[in-house]
Amino acid sequence: MRDQLLGDRYRLLRQLGEGGMGQVWEARDETLDRPVAVKVISLLTGGGSRGGEARARFLREARITARLQHPNIVTIHDLGETGTAENRVPFLVMELVRGEGLDVVLRRGPVDLKDAARWGAQIGDALAEAHAAGVLHRDIKPSNVLVTPSGRVKVVDFGVARAADPYATADRLTQTGFIVGTPPYMAPEQARGYPEPRSDLYALGCVLFELITGRLPFRAPDTVGYLTAHLTQEPPAASAVRAGIPPTWDDLVSTLLSKDPTHRHPDAADLAQALRRLDHVPGPGTPADAPTRPHTPPAVPVPGPGPVLPRPVPAPTFAPYRPAPSDGSPSGGTATASGTLALLCLPGLLYMVGRTIQYFQDPTAPTRLIAMNMVLGIVEAAALATGALLLFRRRPAGRRVIVAAGAPAALHGLSVSVQYQVAGGPPSVAVLAYVIGPLLAVSAVAAVVTAALPATKRWCLRLG
């Protein structure tokens, strides 16, 4: 395609990159005599009537994306189609950025925490602008984030992944055979086919984790492995991967990587503000008054926004960020409460088991019901003790065990009163029905609630 003229205006000069959707070229706008970047969406070439519908939808959605005007978003100048009637292919014309992608930066290893905070805040600004306009990115990853020689971040390909989905329909994100997004950075709800604005924040959390540690939060051999990890596994704490990362960074990244979108930052603007506060907190080995040096990558053309921009205006000053307590576990109180409440359930459960054994000796007693209560009590006591032990050792599995065992233990405690009144029983076990059972239920419910709190989850994820 070299030297080809697209739309009777854009002369392709050299290929800059190639991906699953197509190729990116450095080109010259012969009408305005300026350099541009052209993305040729070869994924949508041909395809008969279905292909024509997909290209028309791509161009419609690309026009919506082209309305985004922000210093941290690549500007789309033009769009169109080229090729013969049977092999039409759409293309986007964007400004050309002189700089390098974060994927190139990451090949040199982890970045300085201040750079990660500054770049992350600018990505957050770009996402806030797009989300306010009703546009999701759906494919935040290092290769879609460019850093100019002046240190300004530019986010590319807003909405391109969605627009280039040949199976998408108006009322559904995607159909069988096409995953919108990049699996190593994909939010759980996006993997299920239901993205929302906070899905982009999850992807940014993966990028930030990679920037400060030098590796992804999950490692897998293939797409299925990555999607399974995002859906079912808890990520490690960043400080467990790279020594010296402050608890404040652990808190922020683990919040972004929450499986439940409602447990993440409420929006991109809030995240950008949090990252700017982190930018004012000295990292390991960095004096509080040390000046920050601007990032100056080599001036190499890359796909995305255009000319080198002037040095950005410094971020506004926010109130000083108060770091977490010296033990690095500001949310340890909820975890301790949950474990303690789980252990407080044990005397009640064991008392119930002991009394039901005595009750079992009554020849008129409902033996099947008593036997079931005995087995349930023993299992619940063992599970709650195990969950508390794991939780005190900061194992995420402890939270899940307490939630799984605490709920039936609470129901068990409540059911004791009902069973006593319905089936009858000697006065000697009345205290079990009217005191021990209700107390057990209250303790178990409180253990479940505190174990499920996001603060307890964050405490577990900081694996020292």
Order of alpha helices (4+ residues) and beta strands (2+ residues): beta-beta-beta-beta-alpha-beta-beta-beta-alpha-alpha-beta-beta-alpha-alpha-alpha-alpha-alpha-alpha-alpha-beta-alpha-alpha-alpha-alpha-alpha
